[in-house]
């Protein structure tokens, strides 16, 4: 099954393995979908990207967990891309969460990072072997101090 991304009617980016046998012209079936969650740390100015399962394995009856859960999305309520190719780091992260697959490269004792260009302005996101990806935001995004100087 191919890992694809969709955008639902409320703007969430969702990754999942498309089950073509269950998909139709009016609906797409995704096995083990996950929401792409992006958060900005207000203190450090870093962003983190996480994959959050639609439903946690622990909520599914134990004898059905291994097979995974498929969800059906009506095509009228989603947006798809025909030419999107996901980064191998995102595919590895998804595979580790849902399929128990080890990353393509053996991890070292310390997290390895390599810069990944995320925005056109040349901002860099550090891609880690951990489950999240973080990078500093540009200094221009910081809010100026609101303190007034005394005369």
N, C-alpha and C positions, 0 to 999 in steps of 0.2 A: 504494500500500500504506500502510496506517495504522500509525503508530508506537504500539506498546503496551508496557506494562510487565507483567511476570509476576514472581512470587516462586517460586523453585525449592524443592526438598525440603530443601536445606541453608540456606535463608533468604537467598539472594542475590537482589537485585533486578536483573532483566535487562530491557533495552530492546531492541526490534527491530521491524522492519517485518513485520507479519503477512502471510504469503502465503496468502490465502484459498483459492486453487486447490489448494494442497498440504495445507491444514489439513483436519481431519475432526472427527467427534464425539469421538474418543478422543485426538487429537493436535493440537497447534498448531505450525505451521511459521513460524519467524522468520528473516528474511533479515538477515544481518549483525548478530547479537545482540551486545550489549555489557553487561558487568557494571557496575553503579553501585558505585563504590568510595569509601568515606568514611574519611578519616584525620584524626587529631588530632595536631597538632604539639605535642609535650610542652614544648618550649622557649617557644613564642610563645602557646600556648593556642588557636591558630586551627584551624578545620576546613577541609578541602578536599574537594571532590566531583569525582570523575573518572569518565569513561566509558572502560572498558578492553575492547577487542574480545575476543570469545571466541577468535579466531584472527587473527593479524596477516596483512595482505595479502601480505607478503613470503613467507609459508609456503605460499601458494596458487600453483599453476602459473600462470605469467604470462598465458597466453591465457584463463584463467578469472577473473582478478582483477576485471575491469571488471563482470562479471555479478554478482559477490558470491557469498557462501556461505549456504545455508539450513540451519538446524538444526531438528530435530523434537523437541518436548518432549511427553511423554505428559501429558494433562490430569489424570490421576490423581495425578501427582507435582508439580503446580504450583498456585499460587493466582493468581487474576486479579481485577480490579476492573472492574465494568461502568460505573462513573461517574467514573473517574479521567480528568482532563484535564491533560496535561503542560504545564508552563510553556514559553512560546516560547523562552526562553534554553536550556533543555535540548534542545528540538527543533533549535534552531540548532546547538548543540554537536554533536549526533549527526550532523546533515547535513554539517557541516564535516569530520568525521572520515571518514564513509563515502561521502559523495556529492560531496565537493569543492564544496559550495555555500557561497557567501559569506553572512555574516550579513545579516539583513533591513535593518539600517542600516549605512551605510558607517562603518568604524572610524576614529576620529581618531588622531592621533599618540600620544596618551596614553590609557591604558585608562580607560573611563568606568565609573563604578560607580553603582548605585542600590540602596537597601536593599530587601530582600525578607524579609517576615516568614516565618520558618521554623518556629518553635515557638509554642505557645500562650502561653508565659510572656513573650512580647514580645522574645525574642532576635532579633537582626537578622543576616542573612547578606548580605555584599556580593556582588552579582552582577557579575562582570567579563566583558569581552569576550574574555578569554583562555580557555584550555581548562579552567581550574579555578576554583572559587568558594571564597573563604575568608572567615571571620568570626571575631572574638574570642569566646571562651566567657565566660560570666559569671564574675565574680571569686569568687563563692561556690563554684565548682568547684575552685579552687586548693587544694592540700593545705597544711595549716598546717605551719610549721617544726617539725622534731623536735628542735631544739637545746634543751638545758637550760641555764637561767641559773645562774651560780655565785653562791653566797652571799657 
